[in-house]
């Protein structure tokens, strides 16, 4: 999140137009921007004090939960309580402690948005987790998860997540009041503004879904939880997960500054092949391109190899593709001649 985006959210909040997710950001990153003159001028001394008090109250409340101390939390004024609800949702306790005591540890989040008539967006998170973001959707997350106890992202719309496993650092997807927590798995979250429901569908692994601190359920592959936003009730069902994630493969896909190796994972999933690299430099090359939904495997490989000065060979019997640099291929030909 840059300062301009923070200012936009602050204006929306002061006009009572901020969504739950936007309120969450304001609390979570206020300490990073509170010294900026153009932000300070927007808030009264009382408002600034209430935000800081609420952050501190949340921190101590979280500490008390872990130490078993029964500590009375001071009730704040109406403006502060509004912030409190957001703080409770995002668990600002631990993050806020880092901001107050070691601001340099946490970097502000980047915000990727597909609010435009373009293809679905394939991107890779700082921890190596892969995401396909449906067009018209938005995903916000920290530019680094280092120093954080959780890997937290904020979704508006729909996205398919393939999460890199990390026992020590859970991955949490926030969609309003609904929180989906995993260690390492693949799943789809749909929380489109205006829809009456939020759905979480698992294709691999296991996820925990909760509404604030209330557990809605733990689901495994081919299971889904549907949450009714208006009635605040949920339903868990058995489904065919492929029917709910087919959108990831049926549309054009936009690769934004990804490595050849990361793009190869998408091709492996889509065409059910194994892709090997003979040169790690080629594997780590970055590129940006659009993958057409009608392209077959050969067309996709030719296009990506051309971007990365590479060549491929395809063993159809073993369904294995080998990627090499053009210089490697030419050297091999010279040796055989």
C-alpha positions in Angstrom: 0.0 0.0 0.0 1.5 3.4 -1.0 0.7 6.6 0.7 -1.8 7.8 -2.0 -3.8 4.6 -1.6 -3.8 5.0 2.2 -5.1 8.6 1.8 -7.9 7.5 -0.5 -9.0 4.9 2.1 -8.8 7.4 4.9 -11.0 9.8 3.0 -13.5 7.0 2.4 -13.4 6.1 6.0 -14.1 9.6 7.2 -17.0 9.8 4.8 -18.3 6.4 6.1 -17.8 4.8 2.7 -15.0 2.4 3.5 -15.6 -1.4 3.2 -14.6 -3.9 5.9 -11.4 -4.7 4.1 -10.5 -1.0 3.7 -11.1 -0.4 7.4 -8.8 -3.4 8.1 -6.0 -1.7 6.1 -6.4 1.6 7.9 -5.9 0.1 11.3 -3.1 -2.2 10.2 -1.0 0.4 8.5 -1.9 3.6 10.3 1.4 3.6 12.3 3.4 3.5 9.1 1.8 6.7 7.7 0.8 8.6 10.9 3.8 10.9 10.7 3.0 12.2 7.1 1.8 15.8 7.2 -1.0 15.4 4.7 -2.4 12.5 6.8 -1.9 14.3 10.1 -3.9 17.3 8.8 -6.9 15.1 8.1 -7.4 13.9 11.7 -8.1 15.7 14.9 -5.8 15.0 17.9 -8.7 13.1 19.5 -9.1 10.8 16.4 -5.3 10.1 16.2 -5.3 9.3 20.0 -8.3 7.0 19.7 -6.6 5.0 16.8 -3.4 4.6 18.8 -5.3 3.6 21.9 -7.3 1.0 20.0 -4.2 -0.5 18.5 -2.6 -0.7 21.9 -5.7 -2.2 23.5 -5.8 -4.9 20.8 -2.2 -5.7 21.4 -2.7 -6.1 25.1 -5.8 -8.1 24.6 -3.9 -10.5 22.5 -1.1 -10.8 25.0 -3.6 -11.5 27.8 -5.1 -14.3 25.8 -1.7 -16.0 25.6 -0.6 -15.3 29.2 -3.9 -16.2 30.8 -4.2 -12.7 32.5 -7.7 -11.4 32.9 -7.3 -7.7 32.0 -10.2 -5.3 31.6 -10.2 -3.5 28.3 -11.2 0.2 28.4 -14.3 1.0 26.3 -13.5 3.6 23.7 -15.7 6.2 22.0 -17.9 5.4 19.0 -15.3 6.4 16.4 -12.7 4.3 18.1 -15.0 1.3 18.4 -15.5 1.4 14.7 -11.8 0.9 14.3 -11.9 -1.8 17.0 -14.2 -4.0 15.0 -11.7 -3.9 12.1 -8.8 -4.5 14.4 -10.5 -7.6 15.8 -11.1 -9.0 12.4 -7.5 -8.7 11.2 -5.8 -9.7 14.4 -3.9 -6.4 14.5 -2.5 -7.5 17.9 0.7 -9.2 16.8 1.2 -7.0 13.7 0.5 -3.8 15.6 3.2 -4.8 18.1 5.7 -5.1 15.3 4.7 -1.7 14.0 5.0 0.0 17.3 8.3 -1.6 18.4 10.1 -2.4 15.1 8.5 -0.6 12.1 11.3 -1.6 9.8 10.4 -5.3 10.0 7.1 -5.0 8.2 6.8 -3.6 4.7 3.5 -2.0 3.5 1.5 -4.3 1.2 1.4 -4.3 -2.5 -2.1 -4.2 -4.1 -2.8 -6.0 -7.3 -6.0 -5.1 -9.1 -7.7 -6.5 -12.1 -10.5 -4.0 -12.3 -10.3 -3.8 -16.1 -11.4 -5.9 -19.1 -8.3 -8.0 -19.2 -7.6 -11.7 -18.7 -7.3 -13.5 -15.4 -4.0 -12.6 -13.7 -1.4 -15.2 -12.7 0.9 -13.9 -10.0 3.4 -15.3 -7.4 3.3 -14.1 -3.8 6.5 -13.3 -1.8 6.6 -16.8 -0.3 6.3 -18.6 -3.6 2.6 -19.3 -3.4 0.8 -19.1 -6.7 -2.5 -17.3 -7.4 -4.8 -17.0 -10.3 -6.9 -13.8 -9.8 -10.2 -13.6 -11.6 -10.6 -10.4 -13.7 -12.5 -7.8 -11.9 -11.0 -9.0 -8.6 -8.5 -7.5 -6.3 -5.8 -9.0 -4.0 -3.7 -7.0 -1.5 -0.8 -8.3 0.5 2.5 -7.4 2.0 5.5 -7.1 -0.2 7.3 -9.4 2.1 6.1 -11.9 4.8 9.5 -11.9 6.6 9.1 -11.0 10.2 5.4 -11.8 10.3 3.7 -14.6 12.2 1.1 -15.1 9.4 1.0 -14.7 5.7 -2.2 -12.6 5.3 -3.9 -11.5 2.1 -7.1 -9.6 1.5 -9.4 -10.6 -1.4 -12.3 -8.9 -3.1 -13.7 -11.1 -5.9 -12.5 -14.6 -6.7 -9.1 -16.2 -6.7 -7.5 -19.7 -6.8 -4.7 -20.2 -4.4 -1.9 -22.8 -4.5 -0.1 -22.2 -1.2 3.5 -23.1 -0.4 3.6 -25.2 2.7 4.9 -23.6 5.9 4.1 -25.2 9.3 5.4 -22.1 11.2 3.5 -19.5 9.2 -0.2 -20.0 8.4 -1.7 -18.5 5.3 -4.8 -16.5 5.9 -7.2 -15.1 3.2 -9.5 -12.3 4.5 -12.8 -11.7 2.7 -14.7 -9.2 4.9 -15.5 -11.1 8.1 -14.7 -14.5 6.7 -11.3 -15.8 7.3 -9.8 -18.9 5.5 -6.7 -20.3 7.2 -4.3 -22.9 5.7 -0.7 -24.2 6.0 -0.2 -25.4 2.5 -3.0 -26.4 0.0 -5.0 -25.4 -3.1 -8.4 -23.8 -2.9 -10.8 -21.3 -4.4 -12.3 -18.4 -2.6 -15.2 -16.5 -4.2 -16.4 -13.2 -2.5 -17.7 -11.0 -5.2 -19.2 -7.7 -4.0 -23.0 -7.8 -4.4 -23.2 -11.6 -4.1 -25.2 -12.8 -1.2 -22.7 -15.6 -0.4 -19.0 -16.3 0.0 -17.8 -19.7 -1.0 -14.6 -21.6 -0.2 -13.8 -24.7 -2.2 -10.8 -27.1 -1.6 -9.0 -29.0 -4.3 -6.0 -30.2 -2.3 -5.1 -30.2 1.4 -7.3 -28.8 4.2 -8.6 -25.4 5.2 -10.3 -23.8 8.2 -13.0 -21.3 7.6 -14.3 -18.9 10.3 -16.5 -15.9 10.7 -14.5 -13.6 13.0 -13.6 -16.1 15.8 -16.5 -18.5 15.2 -15.4 -21.7 13.4 -17.7 -22.4 10.4 -15.9 -25.7 9.5 -12.8 -27.5 8.3 -13.0 -28.8 4.8 -10.9 -31.2 2.6 -10.7 -31.8 -1.2 -14.1 -31.8 -3.0 -15.8 -30.0 -0.1 -17.1 -26.5 0.0 -18.4 -24.0 2.6 -21.0 -21.4 1.6 -21.6 -18.5 3.9 -24.7 -16.4 3.6 -23.7 -12.7 4.2 -27.2 -11.5 5.2 -28.2 -14.4 7.4 -24.7 -15.1 8.8 -25.2 -18.8 8.4 -23.1 -21.3 6.6 -23.5 -24.7 4.8 -20.9 -27.4 4.2 -21.4 -29.6 1.2 -19.6 -32.3 -0.9 -19.0 -31.2 -4.5 -16.8 -31.8 -7.5 -14.1 -29.1 -7.0 -13.2 -29.1 -10.7 -16.6 -27.7 -11.5 -15.8 -24.6 -9.4 -12.2 -24.0 -10.5 -12.7 -24.6 -14.2 -12.6 -20.8 -14.7 -8.9 -20.8 -14.1 -8.3 -22.7 -17.3 -11.1 -21.5 -19.6 -10.1 -17.8 -20.1 -7.0 -16.0 -21.3 -4.3 -15.7 -18.7 -2.1 -12.7 -18.1 1.4 -13.5 -16.8 2.8 -10.5 -14.9 6.5 -10.4 -14.3 6.8 -14.2 -13.5 9.7 -16.5 -14.1 9.7 -19.2 -16.7 9.7 -21.8 -13.9 6.6 -20.3 -12.4 4.8 -20.2 -15.7 5.8 -23.8 -16.3 3.7 -24.8 -13.3 0.6 -23.4 -14.9 1.3 -25.3 -18.2 1.9 -28.5 -16.2 -1.5 -28.1 -14.5 -3.3 -27.2 -17.7 -1.8 -29.7 -20.1 -1.0 -32.5 -17.6 2.7 -32.7 -18.5 6.0 -32.5 -16.6 8.4 -29.7 -17.5 12.1 -30.0 -16.8 14.9 -27.3 -17.2 18.5 -28.0 -18.1 19.6 -24.5 -17.2 18.5 -22.7 -14.0 19.2 -19.3 -15.6 16.4 -20.0 -18.1 14.1 -21.2 -15.3 14.6 -17.9 -13.4 14.1 -15.5 -16.3 11.3 -13.1 -15.9 8.7 -12.1 -18.5 5.3 -10.6 -19.0 2.9 -12.0 -21.6 -0.7 -13.1 -22.2 -1.5 -16.8 -22.6 -4.4 -17.3 -25.0 -7.0 -19.8 -23.9 -7.2 -21.3 -27.3 -3.5 -22.0 -27.6 -2.4 -25.6 -27.5 0.7 -26.8 -25.7 3.1 -26.3 -28.6 1.9 -22.8 -29.3 2.2 -21.9 -25.6 5.8 -23.3 -25.4 7.0 -21.7 -28.6 5.7 -18.3 -27.4 7.2 -18.5 -23.9 10.5 -19.9 -25.2 10.8 -17.1 -27.7 10.5 -14.6 -24.9 13.2 -16.3 -22.9 15.7 -17.3 -25.7 15.0 -21.0 -25.1 14.1 -24.1 -27.0 12.1 -27.2 -26.0 11.8 -30.9 -26.8 8.7 -33.0 -26.1 8.8 -36.7 -25.2 5.1 -37.5 -25.8 5.5 -41.1 -24.6 6.6 -39.8 -21.2 4.6 -36.6 -21.4 7.8 -34.8 -20.4 9.1 -31.5 -21.8 12.7 -30.4 -21.5 13.6 -26.7 -21.7 17.1 -25.7 -22.8 18.8 -22.5 -23.8 19.3 -22.0 -27.6 23.0 -21.8 -27.0 22.9 -25.2 -25.3 21.0 -26.7 -28.2 23.4 -25.3 -30.7 26.4 -26.6 -28.7 24.8 -30.1 -28.6 24.3 -30.0 -32.4 27.9 -29.0 -33.0 29.2 -31.9 -30.8 27.1 -34.4 -32.7 28.2 -33.1 -36.1 
